[in-house]
Amino acid sequence: MVAATVNSRTLLSCDTIGLPRPQVRWEKNGRTIPQAGARYVMSRSGSLQLNDVQVDDSGTYRCIAENSAGTVSRDIQLLVHGTHNFIVNNFIFFFFHFYICSVS
């Protein structure tokens, strides 16, 4: 499991090697993620960087690597949580809220 905080950047590691070089694609909860987008960037090695992470980014990510020798995949659970600050009698309390997405 990978944990991230709202508005942060996180990396889902899926470094691949092989001959011929594997083609890598990512899915989130069974849906294909574009190789590059407004908030997603896939490295040459296959890892996926998420920028400005939001609670809706929580879920199960699957890295799929494929070449002529076959296909392998790896699932990574991402949990995104937010923080809230409350000021009481000149003290600041930090509360962490965890949002868990269940996958059917």
C-alpha positions in Angstrom: 0.0 0.0 0.0 1.1 3.5 -0.8 -0.2 6.4 1.3 -0.3 10.0 0.1 -1.5 13.4 1.3 -3.9 15.6 -0.7 -2.1 18.0 -3.0 1.2 16.1 -2.8 3.1 14.2 -5.5 3.5 10.4 -5.3 5.3 7.8 -7.3 3.9 4.3 -8.0 6.9 2.2 -8.7 6.9 -0.3 -11.5 10.4 -0.4 -12.9 10.7 -2.9 -15.7 13.5 -4.6 -17.6 13.4 -7.2 -20.4 14.4 -8.1 -23.9 12.7 -7.0 -25.9 11.9 -3.9 -23.8 8.5 -4.4 -22.2 5.6 -2.1 -23.1 4.1 -0.7 -19.9 0.5 0.5 -19.3 -1.3 1.4 -16.1 -4.9 0.9 -15.0 -6.8 2.4 -12.1 -9.7 0.2 -10.9 -9.7 -1.6 -14.2 -9.7 1.5 -16.4 -6.7 2.4 -18.6 -4.7 5.5 -17.6 -3.1 7.6 -20.3 0.7 7.6 -20.4 0.7 11.3 -19.9 -1.9 13.7 -18.8 -2.6 16.8 -16.7 -1.6 15.0 -13.5 -0.1 11.7 -14.6 3.4 11.1 -15.9 4.9 7.7 -16.7 8.6 7.3 -16.6 10.6 5.5 -19.2 11.1 2.6 -16.8 7.3 2.3 -16.3 6.7 4.0 -12.9 3.7 6.3 -12.6 4.0 9.8 -11.0 0.8 11.4 -9.8 0.9 15.2 -9.3 -1.5 17.2 -7.1 -3.0 14.0 -5.6 -6.6 14.1 -4.7 -8.9 11.8 -2.6 -10.5 10.5 -5.8 -7.1 9.2 -6.8 -7.4 6.5 -4.1 -7.9 3.0 -5.5 -6.2 0.0 -7.0 -3.6 0.7 -9.6 -2.2 -2.0 -11.9 1.1 -1.9 -13.7 1.0 -4.2 -16.7 4.3 -5.0 -18.6 4.2 -7.0 -21.8 6.7 -8.2 -24.4 7.0 -11.2 -26.7 8.0 -13.4 -23.7 4.7 -12.7 -21.9 2.8 -10.4 -19.6 3.2 -9.6 -15.9 1.3 -7.2 -13.7 1.5 -5.7 -10.2 -1.3 -4.2 -8.1 -0.6 -1.2 -5.9 -3.2 0.2 -3.5 -3.1 4.0 -3.2 -4.7 5.6 -0.1 -5.0 9.4 -0.2 -5.8 11.3 3.0 -6.4 14.9 3.8 -5.4 17.0 6.8 -7.5 19.5 8.8 -6.2 22.0 11.3 -8.3 23.2 14.2 -7.4 26.1 16.5 -8.6 25.7 20.1 -7.4 28.1 22.9 -4.4 29.1 20.8 -3.3 25.5 20.3 -3.3 23.9 16.8 -4.5 20.3 16.5 -3.9 18.3 13.4 -6.4 15.7 12.4 -5.8 13.2 9.7 -8.7 11.8 7.8 -8.3 8.7 5.8 -10.5 8.0 2.8 -10.7 4.4 1.8 -12.1 3.3 -1.5 -13.4 -0.2 -1.7 -13.1 -2.0 -4.9 -15.7 -4.5 -5.9 
